[in-house]
């Protein structure tokens, strides 16, 4: 409910549907792309790492394969550590999302990503980035993923 208040007003009461879940669909970035490619709606990416930290991203655009960064300034990163912390767009660059077959990246600048996930969704990382001005979302700058979900909104 705290996170819903951070979403754009048009999406706060929108229906949501589970598009991808590691418990159901396995650990594969390719499967995540296939599960989300049929939707053009915004998505909420939720991660729990092996240290029980919860964090993720609101993606104003659907998550998909891309050759360059895409998205809008409505995109943000967040963490629950232990309270909700939201990291909105700083306006310093437009490196919102980029998805290739081996890596999903969110936020960037100075060679660091705000959040990245590897191709088998086993490892990820989070660093301070210019796009969101965030602190690392997990206790460790590189982490192992325990569970991941993508919810379509609207």
N, C-alpha and C positions, 0 to 999 in steps of 0.2 A: 504493500500500500504506500510506503514511503517513496518507492521508486516510481510508482504511477504518477505522483505529483510532479515529478521532474520531466515527464514526457510532454511533448507539444500538446497544447490544449485539445486539438482535434483528435488525439489518440488516447486521452486519459480514460475514456469509457468505451473504447473500441473493443470489439471481440478479438480474442487472440486464439491462435491455434499452434499446437506443438508441431513444428516442421521437422526437427531433427533432435535426437536424443541418443547419447552414446550407449545408454543402457538398452535401448531398443534397436538402434541402427548400427552399432559398432563404432570403432574409432577410425575414421577415415575422412580426410578433408574432401576427397572426391565425392564421397557419399553425401557429405554436408552440402556441397555445391549442387548435386543432383536433387537433393531434398528441398532446396530453397529456390531453384532456378525457375520453377513454374509460377512463382509469385513476384509481383513487382512492389509489394507492400514493404514498409519499414520492418525491421526485425530487432529483437532483443536477444543478445547473446549472453548466456549465463554460464559461469565456470566455477567449479569447486576444485581446488587443487588438493594434493595429497596431504597438505598440512591443515585442511579444513577451512581454508580461506575462501570466501565467496566474492566474486567480482565479475566484471564484464563490460559490455558496451551496448549502447543504443545506436543502431545503424539506421539513419534516416532513409537510406536506400537499401534495396534488397541485396543480400550478400551473393556475389557471383564471381566467376572468373573474369579477370580484367588485365589489360596490358598497361594500364596506368591507374593512378589514384582517382577515385570518384567519390561522390557523396555531397552532403550539404552541411552547413554550419549548425544544423540541429543535432548532428551526431555528437555523442559524448561518451566518456568512459566513467566507470563508477566502481567503488569497492565498499564492502561491508566489513569494517575492521575497527571496532565492532559495530560502530554506527555507519550509516550511509554517508559516503563522501562522493560528490559528483564533480567531474572535471569537464566543464563545457569548452567549446571552441574558443581559443584565444584570439583568433583572427590573424595570427602571425603567418600561417600558410594554409593550404587546402589539402593536406595529406590525410584525408579522412579514412578511406579504405582502399586496399589493393589486394586482390586475390589471384595468386597463380597456383599451379598444380602442387607446389611444394611448400607454400607459405601463405598464410592470411595475415595481413598487416593492417594495423589501425593506428593512425597518428604517426608523425615522423618529424624529422629535422635533426641535423647534426649527426646523422648516421644511427640514430636510435629510434625505436618504435615504442609508442605508448603501450601497445599490446601486439604480440605476434604469436601465432600457433603454427606448429610444423605440420607436414603432410599427413602423418599418421595420428595427429591429435594426441600424441603422447606427451610432448614437451611444448612449453611456451615460455614467453618472457614478457616482462613489463619494465620499461625504463621511463624516466622523465623524458617528455618530448615537447617540442615547441607547439604542436597543433593543439594540445589540450592543457599544457602546463601541469600535468599530473605528477604525483609522486608514484613510485612503483605500486602496482595494485596488489601484489602478493608480498609476503614477507621476504621471499627470495626473488631476485631479479630474474632468475630462470627457475621454472617450476615444472612439476609433473602434474598432468591433468587427471583428476579422479573421475569427474563427470562434466559433461557439457551439454547444454540445451540451446536450441534456437527456436524462438517463438515469433510467429508472424503476427503483426498487429494490423487490424483493419480489414 
